[in-house]
């Protein structure tokens, strides 16, 4: 820690997480991490692959601003590594609307096949993701506060619609 205190890594990960299958292998994503961000400029010493892995880990950070910043950095990469799919997909069920807007802006047709594959390997996780999107909208936006979108206009729902259309297209091919 910055204070010089040593803390076991297990204390910096939430005890719960997501167990997924990706490309036939089991993967457990932490629900949240509590690591400090790397020192400014430290990422420049990493290879592109290492940098993307670091960015993926910080997509699980407890601070939504950190998750959003690392998502923007990751999606700015020229070519995403296959291992990034479960990490970016997990953000579909995030409650922070600005993170969902970043995903929506970058959910290009090139990313859809990998998301369709992840859904095919994890139908239960897909159901949970859809439920979380509706639940978070209900908790944070349903009350109709000024500027709150109706569910049909909510960015999370628009992302789900895109994915459902991609699933349908994939099933018909």
MIDODO-193766 format. One line per field, with one value per residue (C-alpha): residue in three letters; x, y, z. Coordinates in nm, 3 decimals, always signed. Layout:
# MIDODO-193766
rest: c(ala  ...) $
xx: c(X  ...) $
yy: c(Y  ...) $
zz: c(Z  ...) $
END
This chain:
# MIDODO-193766
rest: c(unk  unk  unk  unk  unk  unk  unk  unk  unk  unk  unk  unk  unk  unk  unk  unk  unk  unk  unk  unk  unk  unk  unk  unk  unk  unk  unk  unk  unk  unk  unk  unk  unk  unk  unk  unk  unk  unk  unk  unk  unk  unk  unk  unk  unk  unk  unk  unk  unk  unk  unk  unk  unk  unk  unk  unk  unk  unk  unk  unk  unk  unk  unk  unk  unk  unk  unk  unk  unk  unk  unk  unk  unk  unk  unk  unk  unk  unk  unk  unk  unk  unk  unk  unk  unk  unk  unk  unk  unk  unk  unk  unk  unk  unk  unk  unk  unk  unk  unk  unk  unk  unk  unk  unk  unk  unk  unk  unk  unk  unk  unk  unk  unk  unk  unk  unk  unk  unk  unk  unk  unk  unk  unk  unk  unk  unk  unk  unk  unk  unk  unk  unk  unk  unk  unk  unk  unk  unk  unk  unk  unk  unk  unk  unk  unk  unk  unk  unk  unk  unk  unk  unk  unk  unk  unk  unk  unk  unk  unk  unk  unk  unk  unk  unk  unk  unk  unk  unk  unk  unk  unk  unk  unk) $
xx: c(+0.000  +0.110  +0.138  +0.403  +0.162  +0.166  -0.174  -0.241  -0.366  -0.675  -0.780  -0.772  -1.024  -1.393  -1.476  -1.736  -1.683  -1.811  -1.736  -1.749  -1.650  -1.450  -1.315  -1.381  -1.189  -1.315  -1.240  -1.319  -1.346  -1.332  -1.642  -1.432  -1.066  -0.925  -0.576  -0.431  -0.380  -0.028  +0.202  +0.157  +0.361  +0.426  +0.200  +0.432  +0.682  +0.434  +0.376  +0.038  -0.081  +0.031  -0.130  -0.461  -0.449  -0.389  -0.673  -0.903  -0.823  -0.905  -1.244  -1.329  -1.213  -1.442  -1.441  -1.668  -1.454  -1.154  -1.357  -1.470  -1.120  -0.965  -1.249  -1.186  -0.814  -0.876  -1.127  -0.883  -0.646  -0.586  -0.666  -0.820  -0.686  -0.946  -0.909  -1.061  -1.409  -1.527  -1.402  -1.574  -1.886  -1.912  -1.957  -2.289  -2.446  -2.272  -2.494  -2.285  -2.458  -2.143  -1.962  -2.251  -2.235  -1.865  -1.952  -2.237  -2.009  -1.756  -1.979  -1.879  -1.985  -1.634  -1.696  -2.039  -1.922  -1.706  -1.996  -2.228  -1.976  -1.950  -2.330  -2.343  -2.094  -2.266  -2.646  -2.708  -2.466  -2.645  -2.977  -2.822  -2.677  -3.017  -3.175  -2.910  -2.960  -3.333  -3.276  -3.021  -3.246  -3.530  -3.319  -3.144  -3.364  -3.727  -3.833  -3.847  -3.614  -3.542  -3.330  -3.392  -3.448  -3.744  -3.629  -3.671  -3.429  -3.189  -2.840  -2.819  -3.139  -3.018  -2.700  -2.907  -3.121  -2.808  -2.685  -3.023  -3.028  -2.674  -2.782  -3.081  -2.866  -2.613  -2.888  -3.030  -2.688) $
yy: c(+0.000  +0.360  +0.380  +0.106  -0.139  -0.489  -0.635  -0.987  -0.978  -1.175  -0.870  -0.656  -0.873  -0.902  -1.252  -1.300  -1.303  -1.428  -1.781  -1.792  -2.015  -1.845  -2.032  -2.359  -2.264  -2.168  -1.811  -1.636  -1.259  -1.078  -0.876  -0.587  -0.515  -0.266  -0.213  +0.133  +0.248  +0.212  +0.513  +0.760  +0.644  +0.294  +0.140  +0.268  +0.000  -0.277  -0.459  -0.404  -0.743  -0.667  -0.325  -0.475  -0.729  -0.451  -0.248  -0.550  -0.594  -0.229  -0.278  -0.458  -0.167  -0.050  +0.310  +0.366  +0.653  +0.419  +0.150  +0.406  +0.545  +0.200  +0.096  +0.401  +0.322  -0.044  +0.026  +0.275  -0.017  -0.090  -0.459  -0.616  -0.946  -1.225  -1.237  -0.889  -1.011  -1.144  -0.830  -0.584  -0.799  -0.797  -0.420  -0.460  -0.511  -0.213  +0.043  +0.341  +0.484  +0.658  +0.322  +0.180  +0.480  +0.410  +0.048  +0.155  +0.391  +0.113  -0.191  -0.218  -0.508  -0.649  -0.704  -0.864  -1.213  -1.251  -1.140  -1.385  -1.662  -1.570  -1.572  -1.914  -2.050  -1.882  -1.873  -1.841  -1.547  -1.386  -1.420  -1.269  -0.983  -0.903  -0.914  -0.686  -0.428  -0.414  -0.417  -0.135  +0.076  +0.011  +0.111  +0.416  +0.552  +0.430  +0.699  +0.939  +1.196  +1.476  +1.338  +0.973  +0.765  +0.534  +0.172  +0.150  +0.445  +0.334  +0.270  -0.070  -0.182  -0.053  -0.261  -0.570  -0.513  -0.501  -0.825  -0.997  -0.895  -1.033  -1.357  -1.385  -1.319  -1.577  -1.836  -1.783  -1.830) $
zz: c(+0.000  -0.039  +0.340  +0.332  +0.492  +0.344  +0.265  +0.132  -0.228  -0.123  +0.083  -0.232  -0.419  -0.341  -0.219  -0.491  -0.865  -1.197  -1.311  -1.691  -1.975  -2.248  -2.547  -2.366  -2.049  -1.704  -1.604  -1.279  -1.291  -0.959  -0.888  -0.761  -0.702  -0.455  -0.597  -0.631  -0.987  -1.130  -1.111  -1.394  -1.694  -1.558  -1.823  -2.096  -1.993  -2.075  -2.403  -2.570  -2.442  -2.084  -2.101  -2.216  -1.933  -1.681  -1.830  -1.806  -1.438  -1.373  -1.541  -1.216  -0.995  -0.715  -0.846  -1.145  -1.273  -1.282  -1.464  -1.721  -1.778  -1.827  -2.058  -2.276  -2.285  -2.367  -2.644  -2.800  -2.870  -3.236  -3.191  -2.884  -2.753  -2.727  -2.348  -2.320  -2.421  -2.081  -1.907  -2.140  -2.158  -1.778  -1.791  -1.973  -1.631  -1.472  -1.301  -1.414  -1.718  -1.845  -1.864  -2.065  -2.298  -2.364  -2.443  -2.671  -2.861  -2.920  -2.969  -3.331  -3.551  -3.506  -3.132  -3.167  -3.277  -2.966  -2.744  -2.923  -2.857  -2.489  -2.459  -2.627  -2.374  -2.079  -2.125  -1.751  -1.726  -2.022  -1.836  -1.524  -1.729  -1.879  -1.535  -1.388  -1.663  -1.589  -1.215  -1.218  -1.439  -1.193  -0.894  -1.038  -1.317  -1.296  -1.053  -1.348  -1.204  -1.447  -1.729  -1.639  -1.951  -1.996  -2.007  -2.385  -2.421  -2.147  -2.287  -2.113  -2.283  -2.620  -2.579  -2.497  -2.806  -3.022  -2.873  -2.911  -3.278  -3.323  -3.154  -3.386  -3.691  -3.574  -3.517  -3.867  -4.033) $
END
